[in-house]
Amino acid sequence: MRKPKILWVDDEIEVLKSHIYFLEDKGYDIETSSNGNDAIEMVKNNFYDLILLDENMAGLSGLETLILIKKTRPEIPVVMITKSEEENLMEAAIGSEIADYLIKPVKPNQILIVLKKNLEQKRLISEKTTVDFRQEFSKISEMINSASSFTEWCEIYRKITFWELESGKFPGQELSEILYNLNNEANGSFSRYVAKNYISWLTSSGSDRPLFSHLLMQKIIFPSLIPGKPLFMILIDNMRYDQWKTLQTELTPYFRINSEILYCSILPTTTQFCRNAIFSGLMPLAISQTMPDKWVPDNVDDEGKNEYEEDFLRKQIIRTGLNIKWSYNKINNSHEDKKISEKLDVLLKNDFNVLVYNFVDILSHARTEIGVLRDLAADERAFISLIRSWFVHSVLFEMLKNLSRLNVKIIFTTDHGSIKVTNPLKVVGDRESSPGLRYKTGRSLNYDPSKVFEITNPEKAFLPKTNISSKYIFAMNRDYLIYHNKFNQYAGYYKGTFQHGGISMQEMLLPLTFLEPTL
């Protein structure tokens, strides 16, 4: 293993020989310089893992040397060693992005601790994380094998998501591979659990029945409204729970979590079905029967499948008897995002404001079609990073900061998630069959029934039919459904893409979080 290489810059370096011998005995490769000018040249021509820099030197001062080092090699952590604790000196050093500082006289053990903290912290934390996960792994496996309720599955998903996000902070593949396999095991069992219970859930009122999409407004959102106190509902289309937890960390300085639940998406887990159900308060069959002019058949390639959400929400508010001022806003691009922010004063006069952001869904589809995006977001971890980058640079984030200062409460949620698909399944269908990759509907579908969840009578699942003999089939876990025509071509094209419409924890177990400003 390569020894960490340290540059120690001090105009009295000769009197520090005992410290240097101590650190070399601990496994560090120490090079020295007695002045800032030489140190800068050494940094230009050599690689160092960390620099120890004396602040009070003849010639170039420590701060002057620090500024020039950062211009040359900004990525190298610098630990400032100073005789002074003056506030303005510390502010100047911290403003120049020092990694740490020590006050003279320093002892060898103090320096050793600083080196371990700055050079080995990630490794040490990673090792501890791995040990902790190995202890937790068997518990999660036991939970998967014994889970018999929706609440238990939510807890399993939370635990797996936590460890996936933790593992993403550290290098190495071992933990990631273990988690990937654990996730597949959990999704296989979860898919079978949903297939066994889904129809009965829709018609029962048992205590273990999940909170479904069409009940979200009536059960959770509307009861939270207080006249005269604006509530903002932010719905980010196609946002998974792990993606939300990453965005949540960015909001922590501004909001605290009042409560958080996981609710259950209806099937199919697509925008047309789920989001229309949320805003109408109705299942898809009821929408198609009561408002046939606003329901586009699933086998029709039409962009108008989600054009009536505002009308759906209006009808639900009237049906509920709410006397509130409200607005519905759909944001598809940065221009619309900016317009919403500019009319914030108007929105604050409403009791309820719904903001639907389509960015994550657009990004997911663009990743499938655009090779460079597929390379940038090669896996779940990279895709999350891309979403986080969008969020922290978005007008939405700035608006949320403003809402925090104005003491406005926020509800964050989504309509469905997605999963990275890896295993193609062959399906035979006719021209009237739907084109989706995670579910299909039609009258002449031919498939292996042991590998999908089939609904032969859609009315039992409150789903509309394109004709009298239509059925629905849903892919489970990481499977995706490809028609037999040009099977190999399309199976290869869509492998590794993020899709939605089927059954997995990532698609169905969705966050709904109440945020209150941190005052």
Order of alpha helices (4+ residues) and beta strands (2+ residues): beta-alpha-beta-alpha-beta-alpha-beta-alpha-beta-alpha-alpha-alpha-alpha-beta-alpha-beta-alpha-alpha-alpha-beta-alpha-alpha-beta-alpha-alpha-alpha-alpha-beta-beta-beta-beta-beta-beta-beta-alpha-beta-alpha-beta
